Amino acid sequence: MVRVMREMADFIGADPWDLVFVPNATTGLNVAIQAAGLRPGDTMYMLNIGYGSVKKMAQAASASAAGKGAGTAAAVGEGEAPGGINVVYGEVKFPISTPQDIVDLVASSMPSDTRLAVFDSVTSNTALVLPVRQLIQLCKSRGVQVLIDGAHAVGQLHIDLRNGGCVRPLVVSHGSGSGFTSDFIWDGCRDYTPYLATSSALALWRALDPARVRRYCRGLLREAVALLTSRWGGRLLAPSLEMCGCMALVELPEGLAESDPATSTDAKYVQDLLHHVHSVECPVKCIQGRLYVRISVHIYNILDDYERLAEAVERIAASLAAGTVMEPQAGGLTVDETKAAQEAAAEDGRMQ
Ligand SMILES: Cc1ncc(COP(=O)(O)O)c(C=O)c1O
């Protein structure tokens, strides 16, 4: 574990003593939010385009501050617990024109009594690279603790944490009290295999050269976006590719949504058709009433993949225009699975 932690620290430009492995982003975010020590009446700030589960973490933190136990989103339902913390969302409205729009929005909408602000490096539903450095500076200048959700950052972006701050979350394990890294690696029955496998994953990245991988991905993303926007006449959600890592949202052609403005149910219908009828796996997002595909690029992708996506979408549009009935669930999801997926999509939609 020590060797793997050193390798990982080197990869992201961190001090190995400031780095711990956690099972996933959810766990890391939970411990960091709990470590922020929010008290009743404190304000936590995030953007409406932040990750859905972080909104639930805020609700749980609110319940906890209100003295209602550790709290879960289900226990407090919608909104924050009375007597808990205030959660304030900065409302990003599309289109935006530059990353500075985000910084200006935060500067004007983050309340002066904010104790914790949470931002994504790369947003999930909208695939935007946020101006994290400027946001951190802004928060620091106001004495606000800031937590960066880097779930999509490693690999997509060049990361150098050497000059960044780090949280020191508190967890109680056998290693508690023996230092930050021990806090996290002394729970004896955990399966360490995935962490140890990180060493091989990093060896592959080093062999390929991360900068070269990103050059390839960004070049292909540029070509794919050009292809899809010219075929469909839609826009890129980001103001330019400068605000994209290896993912981008491209607007779908007209006529794919049943309702106007489109809903997350429309998005799910098109996504299911792509998957079950055309064997194309690509998320479809409804952002503020418009439908987009979220394309992503890796070294195993080539331009033909996006050509295939373009054709599949055009065939769906043609058959919808012709009134041909399609059954996206045929041979696919059960009724319960479909319902669960629709609820998750609706939850995502509420965040936008
Ligand atoms: C921005 C962001 N934060 C957090 C998460 C949660 O990641 P996980 O479910 O692996 O914990 C995701 C997952 O995609 C994400 O996109």
The ligand as a Tripos MOL2 file, in Angstrom:
@<TRIPOS>MOLECULE
LIG
   16    16     1     0     0
SMALL
NO_CHARGES

@<TRIPOS>ATOM
      1 C1        -18.8850   14.4670  -10.1340 C.3       1 LIG1
      2 C2        -19.0960   13.1400   -9.4500 C.ar      1 LIG1
      3 N1        -18.9920   13.0690   -8.1120 N.ar      1 LIG1
      4 C3        -19.1610   11.9120   -7.4500 C.ar      1 LIG1
      5 C4        -19.4340   10.7390   -8.1190 C.ar      1 LIG1
      6 C5        -19.6360    9.4720   -7.3240 C.3       1 LIG1
      7 O1        -18.7690    8.4720   -7.7040 O.3       1 LIG1
      8 P1        -18.9390    7.0220   -7.0290 P.3       1 LIG1
      9 O2        -20.3450    6.6170   -7.2630 O.co2     1 LIG1
     10 O3        -17.9530    6.1750   -7.7500 O.co2     1 LIG1
     11 O4        -18.6250    7.1530   -5.5930 O.co2     1 LIG1
     12 C6        -19.5510   10.7580   -9.5190 C.ar      1 LIG1
     13 C7        -19.8500    9.5280  -10.2790 C.2       1 LIG1
     14 O5        -19.8410    9.5030  -11.4890 O.2       1 LIG1
     15 C8        -19.3770   11.9880  -10.2010 C.ar      1 LIG1
     16 O6        -19.5010   12.0700  -11.5210 O.3       1 LIG1
@<TRIPOS>BOND
     1     1     2 1
     2     2     3 ar
     3     2    15 ar
     4     3     4 ar
     5     4     5 ar
     6     5     6 1
     7     5    12 ar
     8     6     7 1
     9     7     8 1
    10     8     9 2
    11     8    10 1
    12     8    11 1
    13    12    13 1
    14    12    15 ar
    15    13    14 2
    16    15    16 1
@<TRIPOS>SUBSTRUCTURE
     1 LIG1         1 GROUP 0 **** ****
